[in-house]
Amino acid sequence: MSDAKRVLELAEQYRDDTAANLGRLVAIRSVSSEEKEVNAELARQLETAGFDEVRIDGLGNVIGRIGSGPVVLAIDAHMDTVDVGNRDNWTFDPFAGDVVDGHLRGRGSVDQEGGAAAFVTAGRILKELGLGDRVTLLVTGTVMEEDCDGLCWKYLVEEEGLKPDLVISTEPTNLGVYRGQRGRMEIAVSFRGLSAHGSAPERGDNAIYKASRAALEIEKLNERLADDPFLGKGSVTISEIRSGSPSLCAVADFARIHLDRRLTVGETKESAVAEIEAVVQGLDATVEVLDYEETAYTGLRYGMEKYYPTWVVDEDHAAVQRAAGVHEALFDEKPVVDKWTFSTNGVTINGYYDIPVIGYGPGNEVMAHAPDEQVPVDDLVKASAFYALYALTLAAEGEV
């Protein structure tokens, strides 16, 4: 019997266990910096699956290991979720964790705890079949991604010294093979003015008017940003505006706009800042790239600049081609090879540290952050088979 057939049979055999594991994860509310309980549950599941080592690092990431070979493959799933939003938009309990009509329902089922449930089962399969001595498999249940994508992997690389040869992100891909995403950054522009009594505005210098003029130019800037045939167009939008004045009867002497900037191929932090500086020239304004610093559930305070680089892995890269071959061996069809619309932990894994990343995850990204989030149980089964066979294939080849 081929490896593909054995893996697929075992993945199907463990279908109910995979769904039950995900149900337990989904039932635990786990917004960013509050992942303690869900990560304790994930660690328990990894131990039950027979992983050789399971530990939690100083930031709160769960790390599971099978094997001790020289080639290191990591499979990543962030365990934090966005909150549920307006519950009136949900037709079921966001923390249901139940299976209805073949779908496991609840917040995090797609983004991204479904990937974690699948890699738990993949590890169980590998412990039965044997991984050999050429590969180390690491699985990472990471934290704080929704608030600061890539921060968890900055910690893993720089503080834990973990630098795998290859990473599979389990962000939802609809079981396609993804190989890149646009980058992003958060920029603040602060405008200074001069207050005056509201009855005589001509005596002052209104910072809101400056911000408004800049806003209209930023709207135009969005239309002429660079485009890329694979990742698509760069974009910029204003997501917040704030102002201040001595009173509501005075000219505003301060205004601040917050920009969400998406970066396509060829765009950089420096080029994006320069574009905004050109827009606000002469408006007595300051442009800054923002920083993130928050306290993890472990009590550790950690942060990084809110610049998340664009990254793309070539379609002919061995990791991408291997992924396509594994998918075809399992399911007798060629996968869709594409990219994410949103941002992932790949911004640091590949964008900062140049570690090859591919994506393969259960569920459709349109369900991410949406009410009535749910994932097909079939996707969980197929993803667990994919991760297991990818590891076995890599072990047979012996190099990335």
N, C-alpha and C positions, 0 to 999 in steps of 0.2 A: 504494500500500500504506500502511495506517495506521501511525503510530508504534508502537502497541501490537504489531502483527503483526511489524514489523521487529525490534523489541526482543526479542520472544519467540523469534523465529527465531535471532537471534544468541546469545541466552542458551542455547538448545538446542545450537547449533553448538559452543559452548565448554563444554558439559557436562563432558567428560572433563578439560579443563584446570582447571576450577573444582575438581573433585574431587581432582585431583592436587595443586593448590596447597594445599588443606586438608590432604591427607595429609602434605605436607611440614611444615606447621605443627604438626599433632597429634604427629608423630614426635619433636618437641623438648619435653622436660620444661620447663615454664614456670610454676612457682609464683610467688607474689607476691615481688617484688624480685629475681627471677631470670629476667627476660624478655629479657635481652640477645640471646641467640641467636635466639629466635623473632621478635623485632622486627627483627633484621638480615635474616631471611628474608622477613618481610613487606615491608620496604623494597625488597628485591630484586624481589619480585613486582610491586610498584607501579611500579618503574622499567621492568620488562619490559612492563607493560601500557601504558606510554606516558604516565604522569602528567606534567604540566608541571613539577612540583616535588615532591621527596620529601626530608624532613629528619627528624631526631630531636632533640627538645628536651632541656632540661637535666634533666628528670625521667626521660626515656627514652621518652616517647610518640612514636610514629611519626605524622607528619602528611604526607598526600599532597594535592596540589592539582591541579584541572583548571579552567581558565578564570580570569577576573579581573573578573567582573561585580559590580554593586553589591549584589545579593541573595546572601547567603551561606548555603548549605545544608551542614550537616555530617552525616556518617554515622559512628557510633561503634561500635567493638567493643573490649572489653577483651581483652588478650592473655594475661593471667595466668589460671591455673586453680588449682583446689584440687588437692591431692595425690591419689594413687590410692587411699589407704586400704588395707584388707586385700586383697591380691592374690588370695586364695583366693575372693573374691566375684566375681572377673572370670572369664569363660569364654574370654577372648582377651587378647592383649597390650594393655595400656592405651595403648601408643604405637604400635599397629599402623599406623594411617593407611591401611588398605586398604579396599577396597569389597567387601562380601559381601552378596548378596541385595538389592542396590540401596541399601545403607546404608554411609556412610563411618564407620569405627569408631575410637574412641579418646577419651581424655580431652581435653576441650576442643572436641570436634566440635560440641556443642550450646552449651556455655557457655564461650567465646563465639566461638571462632575460625572457626566456620562462617559467621558474619556477615562476618568479615573477608575470607574467601575469596570470598564473594558480592560484596562491594563492590569487590574487585579486578577481577572480571569486569565489573561495572557500569561501572567506569571505562574498561575496554577497549572496551565497547560505545559509550560516549559519545565516545570519541576517534574512533571510526569514523563515527558519525552526526553529530557536531558538537553542542556544547552551546550555541553562540551567545555573545553578549556581555552577557547580562543576569544571569547566575548564576555564582557561584564555588562549585564543589563541593570541600569538604574531607572527607577521610576520616581518621579517627583510630584508631590502634591503641594503646590506652591501657594503663596499668600500675597495678598494686597495688589493683585494684578489689576483689578477693576479700578482702583484709585491711581495706580502708577505702574503701567505695564512694563515688565522687564526688571523692576526693582528686585524681585525675588531672585532672579538669575544673576544680577549684579552681586548680591550677597553670596550666592552659591559659588560663583567664580572667584570673587575677590577675597571672601572671608573663609569659605570652606575649601578653597583650592580645587573645586570640582570643574574640570574642563573636559567634557566628553568629546569623542571624535565625531559624533553625529547626534542630533536631537530630532525626535518626532514630536511635534505639537499635536495634541488631541483636540484643539479648537475645532468647532464644527466645520466640516467640508462636504457634507452630504456624501461621504465616502469617496470623494475625489482626492487627488493628490495635489496639494497646494505647495507653491514654491516661492511665495513672496507677498509683499504688502506695501502700500504706501507708508511712509513715515509720518510722524506728526510732531508738533511742538505747541506749547502754550506761550503766548506772548502777551504782555501787558503794555499798554501805552498810557502814560499819565500826562495830562495837560494842565499847565498852570495858568491861572488867570489873575484878575485883580477885582476884589469885591468893591461894590458901591451900593448905595441905597437903591432899592428896586424902583423908586420913583424917578430916578435919574440914571438909567442904565448906561448912558453915554459916558459917564464918568468912570466906568469900570471896563474890564476886559473879560468877557464871559467865556469860561473854559468849556462850557457845554457847546457853544457855537463852534469852537475849534474842533472839539471831538466830533461834532456833527459833520463839519466839512471833511474831516479825515475819513469818517465812516462812508461817505458817498464815494470818495476816491478808492477806498478799500473794496467797495462793491465792484468798481470798474477793474481794479487790479485782478480780482478773481477771474474775470473773463479772459485775461491775457496770460495767465500762468502756463507753465510748460506742460506738455502732454507726452505720454509714452504709450506705444502700441500695446504693451502688456499690462502695466499697472494703471494706465489711465492718467487723467489730468490732476495736477496739483489744485488745491483749493484753499480759500481763506474765508472765514466768516466771523462776524462779531457775535459772541455768545452772551456778553454781559456788558452793561454800561452803568457806571456809578458816578455820582457827583456830590459835591459839598459846597456849602456856602455858610456865612455867619448866621443866616436865618432864611426863612422862606420869603422874606421881603428884601432880599439882597441878590446881587449878581453872583453867580457861581464862580468861585475862585479855584475850583478843582474839578476835574473829570477824569475818568479812567475807563478804558475799554479793554475787554478781554478777547483775544483772538484765538480761534481754533484753526491752526494751519496744518493742512495735509500736504505731504511732500512726495512728489513723484521722482522718478529717476533723474539724476542730474541736479536736483535741488538740495541745498544744504542749509544748515543752521545759519551760516554767515550770509548766504544769498537771500534767505527769507527775511532776516533782520534788516539787511540793506534795503530791500524793497519797501519795508514799512518806514524806515528812516527817511527815504526819499519822499514818501507820501506826506509825512508830518514836518518836513523841513520848513522852518520859519514859523511854526505854530507853538514854540516854546514847550516842547514835549520830550519825554524820555521814553525810550523803547527798551524793554528788558525781557529776557527769557526767564520764566519763573522756575522756582525750585519746589520740590516736594520733600517734606520731612514729617514723618508721623511715627507714632509708637505702635509697634506690633503687639499682638496679644501676649507675647513673652515678656513684654516690658522694655524691649530694646527699641531705641529710637534710631531711625535710619532714613536715608533719603538719597535723592539724586536730582540732577537738573531735568526739567521737563522737556527734554529733547530726545525723541525716539526715532532713530534713523530709519530711512528707507532701506529695505533689503530685498534682494532677488537671488535665488539660486538658479543657475543655468539649467535649462531643460535637459541638456545632455549630461548633466552631472550624474555620477554613478548612483548617488543616493536617490535621485528622482527616477532614474531608469530602473533601479532595483524595486522601488515602490510600485511602479507600473507593472513590472513583471510579477510581483507578489500578488497584486490585485487580480491580474489576469489568471494566474495559476489557481487562485481560490475560486473565482467567480466566472471564469471563462468569458471575460469581456475586458476591453481596454477601459481604463478609468479616464474620467475627465481630469485634465491637468490645468490648474487655474490658480487664482490668488484670492486672498481675503479682501473684502471691502474695508474691514475694520483693522485695528491694531492688535498685536499679540506680543507674547514674551520674546518672539523672534527679534524684536528691536534691539535687545541687548545681546541675546545669544549669537545672532549673526551680525547685527548692525554694529555692535561694539567689539565683540570678541571673535568675529569671523568664523564661528563654528557653523558648519552646514546644518540647515534646518529644513525639514519638509513637514507638511501638514497632512494629517489623515485623521478625521474625527467623525463620530456619529452625530447625526442630526443636521438640520439646515440652519445656516447662520441667520436666516430671517426670523427664527424663533428667539435669538439672543436678545435679552433685555425686554422681551415682549410679554404681554399677558398670555395666559394659557400655554406657557412654555411646556413642550413635551417632546419626547424622542421615541422613534420606533424601536421596539425591542429587537427587531431584526437588525437594525443598525448596530446595536450594542454587540450582538453576536458576531456580526461580520467584522467589526472593529477589533474585537478581542482576537479573532482568528488572524487578522492582518498583522497585529503587533507581534503575535507569537511566531508567525511564519517569517516575518521580516527579520526577527532576531535569529531564527534558525538559518535563514538564507545568508545573513551576514556572517554567522559562525562558520558556515560551509566555505564562504569565499575568503574569510580571514582578513579582509581589509576593507576600509571604507571606500 
